Amino acid sequence: YSGGTVIQNGILSLLNVNAAGSGEIVNKSALKLLIRDDQTFTNVLSSFGLLEKYNEGIVTLTGAGSSQGDVRINAGGLIFAQGDTFNTNSFYLGDTVSLSVIDNTVLNITGDLAINYTSTTNLEVGSTNPVISAGTATLGGVLNITGINDVITATKASDLAANQTTLIHTTNGITDDFASID
């Protein structure tokens, strides 16, 4: 199967990212990633459907220009590595899951970002600012930050004001906090 898939109604469940071929996936309903090992998903995702991640594997999304209606990580993890903006309406991180945003990718959430207190969020500071933009955010779990040494070039304390970066920006506020930051 070479790809080019439209999910009109129902649920498309993938046990392996290669099962989707290489074409765009237009998700107007629900796409479940039931991936048990680490895999890279190169397809462009579009439309307003639900993207859900299950099982322990970590899936790296690299399809530039992707968007989904809502995203839920219920098990394992997702790495956003498109190098541009991934758009979604809402984003939920469940228990003991991970979210990574790397390679100058911006996660743009028009609605709510909810991070469970047992999950891990990995953000790479790059040339894009902020890394995550959301309507509202409820924070929890662990935040790991990488790439700061590549972006912040201050050699003395008075230079720090010119080297600010925003990791998470909201238009309507942030509640709670991360349990720890590394």
Sequence and secondary structure as in RCSB ss.txt:
>XXXX:A:sequence
YSGGTVIQNGILSLLNVNAAGSGEIVNKSALKLLIRDDQTFTNVLSSFGLLEKYNEGIVTLTGAGSSQGDVRINA
GGLIFAQGDTFNTNSFYLGDTVSLSVIDNTVLNITGDLAINYTSTTNLEVGSTNPVISAGTATLGGVLNITGIND
VITATKASDLAANQTTLIHTTNGITDDFASID
>XXXX:A:secstr
    EEE SSEEEESSGGGG SS EEESSEEEE   S EEE S EESS EEEE SS EEEE  TT EEEEEEE S
SEEEE  SSEEEEEEEEE TT EEEE TT EEEEEEEEEE TT EEEEE  SSS SEEEEEEEE SEEEEE HHH
H   SSGGGGGGG   SEEESS EEE  SEE 
